[in-house]
């Protein structure tokens, strides 16, 4: 079956990590109408106890998917991706001492980074030529509750967050040997709780989500020095919201024009227009699935998928290319406690 529609656009493979059921749902997103269909339910071999969440990461070439098991056994499962159907095949499992809340490959796909919220550290481990994640080779202590980690677009530095320390680390990265060194730190206002972050497509700006105040801090990123300079802070909370903030996830469209963030207590998605100087212009707050811990934007930038950690459903929204507005195209049940989504464009 061809994954191409008459307009020549390929369908999208969708991977949803279900933290409570401890499995991955593989879905197919039709780019023609924004509808989802089930391809595969991938259980974890030897899973004894699911974890609180199931973080996922893709290889840069989209051939491999990595999943961090936070339950028992702990570790990283590696899967190969069928380029035409999106179906997963298990490659193997690398045990870990730590529960990692976030994983990401470096830009070459040769190393996998982890951020351990419970262990207050970040990790690095090699990825074999066969695409399988290997045992961790470096652990670096951080201030409490490391929560996000990613290399910069040049792959020269690795940035990581400490939610409890209100810090962003910028490590020098040896991309040959895969080692972190000499971290600089950037402090945020006390009580921000830095969690996840994204770079704009040009690597000039970094957008950081605060879990504890649901803010987005806009930084100018100096790639030469690996330093951050704060430009703006905006709230993602809906007008009139007076509960305790609980920010969860942040993503930017591939063209860098629109940015979205999810907040769990208001169960809403905040959307922003991105100005030419990197600043954010608030657009709207859209009610979504209950407790949207994770969401994602497909590689073409046409659809946004939001997961309801408490509803066990995923909602698909079409993104309006003119103003970033979201309109629902589908909603289906997935596994229990969905909290992570990654997407790959399929071959025809």
C-alpha positions in Angstrom: 0.0 0.0 0.0 1.4 3.4 -1.0 1.7 5.9 1.8 1.3 8.7 -0.8 -1.8 10.6 -1.6 -2.7 12.1 -4.9 -1.1 15.4 -3.8 2.2 13.5 -3.4 2.4 13.9 0.4 3.6 10.9 2.4 1.7 9.7 5.4 3.2 9.9 8.9 4.1 7.1 11.3 3.1 8.1 14.9 4.7 6.5 18.0 3.0 7.0 21.3 4.7 6.0 24.6 2.1 4.8 27.1 3.6 5.2 30.6 1.0 3.2 32.6 0.5 0.3 30.2 4.2 0.3 29.3 3.8 -0.1 25.6 4.1 1.8 22.3 1.2 2.4 20.0 2.2 2.7 16.4 -0.3 4.7 14.4 -0.6 5.9 10.8 -1.6 9.6 10.3 -3.2 10.2 6.9 -1.9 13.6 5.8 -4.9 13.9 3.5 -7.6 14.1 6.2 -5.8 14.0 9.5 -7.2 10.6 10.6 -5.4 8.0 12.6 -5.3 4.2 12.2 -3.6 1.6 14.3 -0.5 -0.1 12.8 0.9 -2.0 15.8 0.9 -2.3 19.5 4.5 -2.9 20.6 4.8 -4.4 24.1 8.0 -4.5 26.0 9.6 -7.9 26.2 10.3 -8.8 29.8 8.4 -5.8 31.3 7.7 -6.4 34.9 6.4 -3.1 36.0 5.5 0.0 33.9 7.0 3.4 34.8 5.5 6.8 35.3 6.2 7.9 31.7 7.7 6.4 28.6 10.1 8.9 27.0 10.9 8.3 23.3 13.6 9.6 20.9 14.3 9.2 17.2 17.6 8.8 15.4 18.4 11.8 13.2 17.8 9.7 10.1 14.5 8.4 11.5 15.6 4.8 11.1 15.5 3.9 14.8 13.3 4.6 17.8 14.5 4.6 21.5 12.3 4.2 24.5 13.3 4.8 28.1 11.7 2.3 30.5 11.4 4.0 33.9 9.8 1.0 35.6 11.2 -2.5 36.0 13.5 -3.3 34.3 15.0 0.2 33.8 16.8 0.9 30.6 16.7 1.8 27.0 14.9 -0.3 24.4 16.0 0.1 20.8 13.8 -0.5 17.8 14.2 -0.4 14.0 11.5 1.4 12.0 10.0 -0.1 8.8 10.3 2.9 6.4 7.1 2.1 4.5 4.7 1.1 7.3 6.4 2.6 10.4 6.2 -0.8 12.2 8.7 -1.4 14.9 11.1 -4.4 15.3 12.9 -4.8 18.7 16.7 -4.6 18.5 17.6 -5.0 22.1 17.6 -3.5 25.6 20.4 -1.8 27.6 19.9 -1.8 31.3 20.3 1.4 33.3 20.8 2.2 36.9 18.8 5.4 36.6 15.3 6.3 35.6 15.6 8.8 32.8 12.7 11.3 32.2 14.0 12.5 28.9 16.2 11.1 26.1 17.7 12.5 22.9 20.3 11.5 20.4 23.2 13.7 19.4 23.0 15.2 15.9 25.1 12.4 14.4 23.0 9.6 15.9 26.0 8.0 17.5 25.2 8.9 21.2 22.1 8.9 23.4 21.7 11.4 26.2 19.5 11.0 29.2 18.2 13.3 32.0 17.5 11.6 35.3 14.9 13.4 37.4 15.3 11.0 40.3 19.1 10.6 40.0 19.9 14.3 39.7 22.3 13.6 36.8 22.6 13.4 33.0 23.9 10.4 31.1 25.7 9.7 27.8 25.9 6.3 26.1 27.0 5.2 22.6 24.7 3.9 19.9 26.1 1.0 18.0 26.5 0.9 14.2 23.4 -1.4 14.2 21.4 1.4 15.8 21.2 -0.2 19.2 21.7 2.0 22.3 24.5 0.6 24.5 25.3 0.9 28.2 25.9 4.4 29.7 29.5 5.5 29.6 29.3 8.8 31.4 27.2 10.2 34.3 27.4 13.8 35.3 25.8 15.1 38.5 23.5 18.1 38.3 21.4 20.2 40.7 18.2 18.4 41.6 15.8 17.0 39.0 17.5 17.0 35.6 14.6 17.1 33.2 15.7 17.8 29.6 18.8 17.3 27.5 19.7 18.0 23.9 22.8 18.9 21.8 22.8 22.2 20.0 22.4 22.2 16.2 26.2 22.3 15.6 26.6 19.3 17.9 29.3 21.1 19.8 27.5 21.6 23.0 24.8 19.8 25.1 22.2 21.7 27.0 20.4 20.3 30.0 17.9 21.6 32.6 17.7 21.2 36.4 14.1 21.8 37.5 15.0 21.9 41.2 18.1 24.1 40.7 16.4 26.6 38.2 19.4 26.1 36.0 20.3 25.4 32.4 23.6 23.7 31.8 25.7 24.1 28.6 28.3 21.4 28.4 31.2 21.2 25.9 30.6 18.0 23.9 33.3 15.8 22.4 31.2 14.5 19.5 34.0 12.0 18.6 34.4 10.3 22.0 30.9 11.2 23.3 31.9 13.0 26.5 30.5 16.1 28.3 32.8 18.6 30.0 33.1 22.1 31.5 29.5 23.1 32.0 28.4 26.7 32.1 25.2 27.5 33.8 22.4 30.0 33.2 20.1 30.8 36.2 16.4 31.3 36.0 14.2 33.0 38.5 13.5 30.9 41.6 10.5 28.7 41.1 10.6 28.6 37.3 11.4 24.9 37.3 13.0 24.6 33.8 11.8 21.4 32.1 11.8 21.0 28.3 13.3 23.3 25.6 13.5 23.6 21.9 15.8 25.4 19.5 14.3 27.4 16.6 15.2 25.8 13.2 18.2 28.2 12.7 19.6 27.5 16.1 19.7 31.2 17.0 17.0 31.1 19.8 16.2 28.6 22.5 12.7 28.4 24.1 12.6 27.0 27.6 9.4 25.9 29.4 9.1 26.3 33.1 7.2 23.5 34.7 6.5 25.3 38.0 5.3 28.7 36.6 4.2 27.6 33.1 6.4 30.3 31.6 8.4 30.3 28.3 11.8 32.0 28.5 13.1 33.1 25.1 17.0 33.0 24.9 19.3 34.2 22.3 21.8 31.4 21.8 25.5 32.2 21.2 26.7 29.1 19.3 30.3 30.1 19.5 30.4 30.4 23.3 27.5 28.1 24.2 25.9 30.9 26.2 22.3 32.0 26.7 21.0 35.6 26.9 17.4 36.1 28.1 15.2 38.2 25.8 11.6 37.6 26.9 9.4 35.7 29.3 5.7 34.9 28.5 3.1 32.9 30.3 1.3 29.9 28.8 -1.6 30.0 31.2 -5.1 30.8 30.0 -6.5 34.1 31.2 -8.2 33.9 34.6 -6.4 30.6 35.5 -5.6 30.8 39.2 -4.4 27.2 40.1 -0.9 26.0 40.6 0.9 25.9 37.2 2.2 22.6 35.8 3.8 23.1 32.4 4.6 20.0 30.5 5.8 20.2 26.9 7.0 22.6 24.2 7.4 22.3 20.4 8.0 24.6 17.4 6.9 24.1 13.8 9.6 23.0 11.4 9.4 26.4 9.6 9.9 28.1 12.9 6.8 30.3 12.6 4.6 28.9 15.4 5.4 27.6 18.9 3.1 25.6 21.2 3.2 24.6 24.9 1.1 22.4 27.0 -0.1 22.9 30.6 -1.5 20.1 32.6 -3.8 21.7 35.2 -5.7 23.9 32.7 -5.5 21.0 30.2 -4.7 23.5 27.4 -2.4 24.2 24.6 -1.0 27.7 24.3 0.0 28.9 20.8 2.4 31.7 19.8 3.6 33.4 16.7 7.4 33.6 16.4 8.7 37.1 15.4 11.7 37.6 13.2 13.8 38.6 16.3 12.8 35.4 18.1 10.2 36.9 20.4 6.8 35.3 21.0 3.5 36.8 20.2 0.6 35.1 22.2 -2.1 33.8 19.9 -4.6 31.6 21.8 -5.2 28.9 24.4 -7.0 25.8 23.2 -8.6 23.4 25.6 -7.4 19.9 24.9 -7.1 16.4 26.4 -7.0 16.2 30.2 -3.5 16.5 31.6 -1.6 16.8 28.3 1.8 15.8 29.4 3.1 15.2 25.9 2.3 16.5 22.4 4.1 16.6 19.1 4.2 18.3 15.7 4.6 16.2 12.6 7.7 16.6 10.4 5.7 18.5 7.7 4.3 21.0 10.3 0.7 20.4 9.3 -0.6 18.5 12.3 -0.3 18.6 16.1 -1.1 15.6 18.2 -1.9 16.1 21.9 -2.0 13.2 24.4 -4.3 12.9 27.4 -2.4 11.3 30.3 -5.7 10.9 32.2 -8.0 10.3 29.2 -5.9 7.6 27.4 -6.7 9.4 24.1 -4.9 11.3 21.4 -6.4 14.3 19.6 -5.2 15.4 16.2 -5.3 19.0 15.2 -4.6 20.5 11.8 -2.4 23.5 12.1 -3.5 26.5 10.0 -0.4 27.7 8.1 -1.6 31.3 8.0 -2.3 31.9 11.7 -1.3 28.7 13.6 -4.9 28.0 14.7 -5.7 24.5 15.6 -8.7 22.5 14.3 -9.5 19.0 15.4 -9.5 16.3 12.8 -9.6 13.0 14.8 -9.5 11.6 18.3 -8.8 7.9 19.2 -8.0 5.8 22.2 -4.5 4.6 22.8 -2.7 2.8 25.7 -2.9 3.7 29.4 -1.2 7.0 30.5 0.1 8.2 27.1 2.7 10.9 27.6 5.2 10.9 24.7 4.8 11.1 20.9 7.3 11.0 18.0 6.6 11.1 14.3 8.3 10.0 11.1 7.4 10.7 7.5 6.9 7.4 5.7 8.3 6.4 2.3 5.9 5.6 -0.5 
